[in-house]
Amino acid sequence: MTTNTRHVVIIGGGYAGVRLARELDVDADVTLIDMKEAFFHRVASLRASADKDWTSVPFIPYDSLLTHGRVLMNKAVRIDTAQRRVVLGTGHQVPYAVLVIATGADYQEPARFTGSTVAEAAASFRNHQRRIAEAHSLMVIGGGPSGVELAAELRLANPRATVTLAHSGRRLLSQNGTARMGRQAHTWLERHDVRVLLDTSVASAGGVGVRLRDQTGRPLGADVVFWTTGTTPNTLWLRLAGLGSWLDERGHIRVDEYLRVLGRRDVFAIGDVNDVSEAKLSPSAVAQGQATAHNIRAYLDRSKHGNMPRPYKPAPVRIFSVPFGPDGGTTLLPTLGRDVLVLGNRATSALKSKHLAIPMTRKLLGRPKA
């Protein structure tokens, strides 16, 4: 690939990366690098792990994303900032004028793209579906948005099983939503015979097999256990490549107000991978991708008068929905100022739960309606 002064390389084909790639396709020579052969709509992953009708829904091909640029299925292993090149797992090198790191975060099962092909990831979902359907008892550890949503999906997928949700906080959605959202979630789960354990920290009890206990030593267990206790930014490869100085203590890439890696004018980091103080939601990632498109254009066209970068302004509150299956859920809706509304089952079903943002995401990827 020939070096040129408008070559933008984006590492990571998640929500932030694809929005940026699509925005820049006409204005720059874009190369998007991702290890997966298709876009992974993670928002639909929990339902896909429990409902066989959703097995293939989270996978959207990249083939309609770019008209002028290209998508490479490969792994970035090193960045040569002196020569301005990305070194791939195959040994090939990709030169850049501007580099963007959008590698996102690693999620716990079942909200993961297992392997590198759609066939491998779909097989993992089918395995989860089988285990869930055959289980007599199911447990979710972690009462944040993913834990609540997964517990609801498990209940609907296997009405005969005992379903338990254990959470270390005093209320559900304690770090992500309002008290009212937590109450709505708790009420729905209990009405659907999900056992909710609050103020319960769960740890491995050690020994042979998977044994769990709470903070008092009381044994806990289930045929199938899922952990939904947080995510990890996908930056270990940067540390291994000698760029640990780019990271904060939690492994996020430190960026300036323009979403540039601190100390670099030609390297940006966007989405879940950076240290921006903002909810790590797909709308936030998409917003960062759009904002970075302007700042990259300003960098590429810096000789033009008046083309200046703009600081990215994190949103204090974004619309935020937690589905309870296709027909229920709770939604935080920002209003004027810092006020918010909390919507219930019917509104959340229409806003997200029924379709899980599939039409919007397919549009983001340039795909026609399914």
N, C-alpha and C positions, 0 to 999 in steps of 0.2 A: 504494500500500500504506500503510495507516494505521500511524502510530507507536504502539507499545504498550510497556509496561514489561517485557514478557517475550519480546520479539522477539530471537531468537538467529540471527545470520547467519553461515553457515559458507562460507568461500571455499575450494573444493577438494573434489572428490568422490572422493578416493582412500580407502585403507584407514582412515586416522584420521578423515577427515571423515564417512564413512558410518557408522562405529561411533558417533561422537558424535551425529550426526543421529538415528539410530535410538534411542539411549538417551534423548534429550531430547524425542522426538516427543510424548509424553504430557504432559510437564511445562512445555513452553515452546512458543512459536510459532516454528517452525524454517523458515528458508529456506536451502537449499543451492544454491550457485552454482558451476557448472562449465562449461567450454568444450566438453566432450564430451557427445554425446547418450546415452552409456551408460557404465557403470562399466567400467574397463579392469583386468582381472585380470592384472597384469604378470607374475605368477609363471608364467603359461602362454604368455607372448609368445615366448620363444625357440623353443619347440616349434612354435608356430603359424607362425613364420617359415620353418620347414623342412619341416613335415608338413602336407599339404593337408587331412587329416582334422581338423586342429585350427584351421583358419583362423578360424572364427567363435567358438571356445570362449572366448577371453578377454573377450568383450563380454557384459555382463549388464545388462539394462535397469534404469533407476532407478524404474520405475513402481510397484514394490511396496515401495520403501524406506520411505516415510512414509505414515501414515494421515491425519494432521492437517496436517502441514506441506507444503512444496512444493519442487520442484527447478526452478531456472531455468537454462536453457542460455544462458550469456552470459559475458562476460569482465569481471572487475573491473580497473579501470585506476587508481583513486585511492580513498584513504580520507580523508574529512573528519572528523577526530577531534573538532573543535570542535562540529560539528553532528551528529556520530555518524551518518554516512551513508557508504555505499559507492557510488561512482560507477561505472557500468557502461560498456562500450564503446559501447552504443547511446545513451548520454546519460542514461538513466534513473538514478534515485537510490533506494537501498534503505536505509531507516533501521534502526538497530539499538540494542538495549539492551546486548547483548553481541556482540562480534565474535570470530570464530575464523578464523585463517589456517592453512589445511591444504593448501597448494598443492604440496607434495611436492617432488620433484627431477626434473630432466630427464635421461633416459637416452639412450645412444647407440643408433643402429640396430643390430639390428632390434628392440630392446626398447622401442619407442615407439608411441604412438597417433598416427599420421600423419593430419593434417587434423582435422576436428571431428566427422565422421559415421562411423558404423560402416562404411558402404560405402567411404569413402576409406581407412580403416585396414585393412580387409580386402583392398582392392586392393593396398596396400603389402605385406602379407604374401604375397599371391600372386606379386607381382613378385620378392620375395626367394626364394620357393620355386622359381620358374622359373630364376633365376640360379644358385641352388645346384645344381639338378638338371643344368644344362647345363655346369657348370664342370668343368675338368680338374684345377684346383688351388684350394684354399680355405685361407685363413689367418685366424686369430684372434689379435689382439694384446691381451694382458692375461690373466694366469693366476689371476685371482680367481674367485669363485663363478660369475659370469656367463660368463667366458671358458671355464672348464672345462665348464660345462653346454652352452654353445653348440658347443664343439668336438665334444663327444659327439653332439649332435643332427646336426651336419653329417656326421659319419662315418656315422651310421645312415641319413641321408637320401640320401647319395651314396656308396655303397661303392666306386665306381670311382675317385673323385678322390683326389688327394694332399691330406691335411689336415695343417696345421702350426699349432701353438700356441706363440707366442713370449711369454715372460714375463720381466720385468726382475728378479724376485727369484730367490733361490737355490733355492726350492722353490715348488710350486704352493700356492695358498690361503695364501700367506705372511702376509697381514694379517688373514685372516678365520677360519682354522681352525687346528687343531693340526698338528704335523708328521706324525702318523699319517694324518690326513685328506689331507694333501698327497701322502703316499706312495700311499694308496689311489687317488687321482685319477691320479697319474702311472702307476701300474701298469695301471689300466684303459685309459687312453689308448694306452699303448705296445702293450698286447696287441691293441688294435684298430687298429694301424697308424697311429696319429696321431703325427707327429713333434713332439716336445716340445723347445723351445729355451729353456733357463734362462739367467739372467744375460744376457739379451738385450734391450737397449733399442732400440726401433724409432722412426725418425723419417722424415719426408718428405725425399726427396733433391732435391726441387725440379725445375724443368724442366717440359716438356710432359707431361701425363698424370699418373697416380698412380705414382710411383716411390718405393720404400722402401729404407732401408739400416739396418744395425745400427750399434752404437757404434764398430765398427772400420772402418766404411765399406763393408762387404760388402753388395752389393745383395741385397734380398729382394723377393719378389713372389708374386702369385697372381692367378688370374682374378677371384676375389672375395675382398675383405678386409673384415673386421669389427673394429672397435675396441671393447674392453670395459675401458677404463682408468679408469672412474670416473663419477661423476654430479655434477650442478651443481644446487644448490637453486634452485627457481623463485621468486626474489626480485628479479630485475632490475626488474620492474614497480614494486616498492616504492621502489627507488632512483630510478627515473625520476619517481616521484610525489613525490619530496622527502622520503622517509622512510629515507634511507640510514643515519641515526643508529641505527636499530633493528637494523642488521646488524653481524656481526663481520667479520673480515678475509676469511673464506672465503665470505661471503654468506649465512650462516645467521642466522636471527632470534635475538637474545639473549633468553632467558627466565629467569624466576626459578624458585624451587623448586615453584611452583604451576602452571608452564607459562604464566604470564602474560608478555606482552611487558614487558621491564624498564621500570618507571615507569608502567605502565598497569594499572589494576584491571579494566578492562572489555574488554581485548583479549588473546586467548590465541593461541599458535602451537603447533601439534602436528604430530607425524610428522617426516618427513625434512627439513622446512623449518627446524626449530629447531636450537639448538646443544647440546642435551642430549647428554652423553657416554654414548652407548649405541649398540649396533649398529643401523644403519639397515635394519631388517628389517620385513616386514609385521606380525609379531606385536608388535613394539615400537610400531608406529603404532597398532594396535588397542588395546593396553594404554593408551597415552596418551589415546586417544579416550575410553575408559571412565573413566579417572581424571579427565579434564577435565569429564565430565558431572557428577560430584559437585561439583566446585569451581564450576561455573556455577550449579548449583542453590543452593549456599551463597550465591553472590553475589545471585541473584535473590530469595532468601528470607532475606536478611541480617537482617531485623527479627525473625526467629524465634530464640528463645533456643537456643543450643547448636549452631546450624547453621554449622559452621566449615569452611573449606577444609582440604584435606589435602595435604601435600607429596607430589610424585610421586617415587617411588623407582625409579631406573633399575635394570634387572636386570643383574647382573654378567655372566651368561651366559644365553642363551636357546637352546632347541632350534633347530638349524640344519642343514638338509639341502641337499646339492648333488647333483642327479640326474645320472646318466650315461645318459640315455635312460630309457624307462619301466621297465626291468628292473634298473637298477643305481644306484649312488650311495653317498654317505658321509654320515653323520649325527653331529652332536655333540649328546649328550644330557646335560643337567645332572643331577647327582645331589645328595645331601646336601652341604651346605657348598659348596666351590668345586671339588669333584671332578667329572669328566665321564667319560662313556663315549663311545667312538667305534664306531658301528655300520656294517655293511657293506651289500652290495648287496641282499640279501633284505629286511632290515628297512627300508632306505631306500625300496625299491620300494613296500612296503606303507604306509609313513608318508607318502610324498610323490610319488615318481617316477611311479607309474602314473597317479594322478589329479590331481596338481599342485594339490591343495587346492581343486578345483572345488566339491565338495559343501559344504564349509565356507563358501566365499565366496558361493555362491548363498544359503545360509542367512543370511549377514550382510546380504544385499540383500533378504531377505524373499521370495525366489523359491522356488517348489516345485522338487522334484527334476526334473532334465532327463529 
